[in-house]
Amino acid sequence: MPVLSVLVGLQGAVAGPIAYGLCQTGCNTMAVACYAAAGFTFGTVIAAAAAPVAVLGCNAALGTCSATCATVALFAPTP
C-alpha cells in the first residue's frame, strides 16, 4: 500500500519512446514529401554543401523537427 501512495503522488510523466517514434515518423514523412516536391528522392542525395538548395532546406527542416521531437516527447513532462 505505501508503494501505491508514492506512485499516486507522482506529478507528471514523460511521453516516452512510443511518442518519440511517432513524432520521428511524422518528421520523416515530411522530409520525403519535401524532397518529392523538390524533384528528388529522400535518401538518394548526398548531404553536402554542393547539394541543391531545396534539399538543404528539407534537411534543415528535418533536423529541426527531429530536435523538437526529442525535446517534447522525451524530456518534457506532461501533466
N, C-alpha and C positions, 0 to 999 in steps of 0.2 A: 504493500500500500504506500509506503513512503516514496518508492520509485515513481509511482503514478503521480503523486503530488508534485514531484520535481518536474516530470515531463509536462504536466498540465500548466505549470507555472512558467515554462519557457516562452519567451516572446520572440516571434518572428521565425522565419525559416528561409532557406536558400532554395531557389527554384531547382537547381541541380543539373545533373548531366543530361537528363532527357530534354529539358527545356533548352539547354545549350545546343544539343544536337539538332533539335527542330529549328532553332534560330539559325544555325550554320547552314542547314539545308535551304532555308529561305535566302540566305546570302548567296549561296552558290547558284541557286535558281536565278537570282537577279543578275549574277555575273554572266551566266550562259545567255540570258536574254540580251544583256548589254553587248556582249561580243557579237551575237547574231545581228543585232541592229546595226553594228558597225561593219558587218560583212565578213566576220571571222568566226572561227570555231574555237570555243573555250578549250584550253589545254593544248593548242597546237602552235601558239605564238610564243616565242621565247621572250621572256620579260627582260628587256634590255633598254638602254637609252634610245636605241635605234628603232624600237617598236613604234607602230603608229600611235599618234596622239590619242585617238579614240580608245585604243586598247589600254594605254597607260591610265586613262580616266576610269575605265572599267576596273582595272587592278586597284586603283586608289579607292574606289567605291567599295570594292570587296574587302579591302583592308579595314576601312572604317566600319563597315557593317560587322565584320568578324570581331573587331575590338569591342564594339558595342555589345555584341552577344556575350562576350566573356564578362564584361562589366555588369551587365544586367542579369544574366542567367546564373552566373557562378558566384558573384561576390555581393550582389545587392540583396539585403534581407527583405523578405516580403512579409507584410503584416498577417 
